[in-house]
Amino acid sequence: MNDLLIRRARLMDEPGTVDVAIKDGYIVAAGGGVAGSARQMIDAAGRLLIPAFVDAHTHLDKALTASREGVASLAEAIEDFQRRSRKMEKNDFLDRGRRVLKMALSHGTTAMRAHITVSEALGLRGIEAALELKREFAGKVELQVFAMAGEGEPVPASPLQELLEEALRLGADGLGGAPYLSEGMREWVDYIFALAGKYNVPIDLHVDETDAPTVASLEYIAAKTVQTGYQGRVVASHCCGLAAVDDARAAQAIAAVKDAGISVITLPSCELYLMGRQDRGLVRRGVTRVGELQAAGVNVAYASGNIRDAFRPFGNADMLEEALITAQVLQMGTPLELKKVLEMGTYNAAAAIGLNDYGIKAGGRADLVLLDASSPAEAIIGQVEKVCVIKGGRVAARNDKKSDIII
Ligand SMILES: [Zn+2]
């Protein structure tokens, strides 16, 4: 007997409806007229069933710390966090992280990559809390904890180097940082790749998060990826500078990114709030060249990034809300384009962070969201209810108190 049978569900790219049978956390059959009994049944009644959202870039440690004063720039937001983080205790990280993970789950996110700052001032308090949350939320939200090098630079024998390595020993899933901020960018990138190689973990870097026209760190990271055989295990987040270089330069960098098998994560809601702060009149958006990257065959996902902190005082850990912002800023408004946007927050994000067995197919993990819509366009435009969130074949969150879809 199956654990769960979802009847009459509409999928993103198939006409008509299908039935989806689930057993032991995985989809065993998906198609027309799937037979067999199940312990629990959901009648989707033609609603859209999508693989659960994957928020591939968040800062759980910073989330929900927005101050009343606000900040004037990215540099000020970084300083704001450095100042506050000195006083932050582990319980503070746990409380805020827990609230965000609950918000995310209720909005249909069942996998998340969190960049957690490691610095001399902060030590490993953020990492320890995130690893605790990872265990606490296992079975609800799959959390990837990435140690992000904060304040200072990981120069040889520095305390920061020691802390980053200790974070990996404690169980951090990967390494991150913002080497573009440093004059020693290349050494910095070399070090991250060496340490990641030593512990065999993936890399996810903040790349050229600046209004300036530059692809310096993007191109160096691409070259390093090929040189170290790290293709498919590196993510470049932001890549704002790529938007500002000329078209020929951009095409060159995009080709290098494609050759290196790097996934790009764009953070439109964060860029819109933080970038172009010095501009008057025509304010730059800072969002990277998503269309050109995709046309070149690069995997591009969107993510929420900062959730109610100094970097962005907005956000609800809601990937459907981020989809609407992404669609608007990327000028993707046709039904086909809106489907592509939804894929960027699901399939593409899952591929970027290396989730196996993702998708609605036999053998796929049963992490699903039933949306009160009949198409991706309707879901994004209408910001519809996430009727039911399923994680590992179990109903993990329900927002259908009025209707009665679970039989
Ligand atoms: Zn970030």
Residues whose N, C-alpha, C, O or C-beta is under 5 A from the ligand:
A	BS01	ZN	none
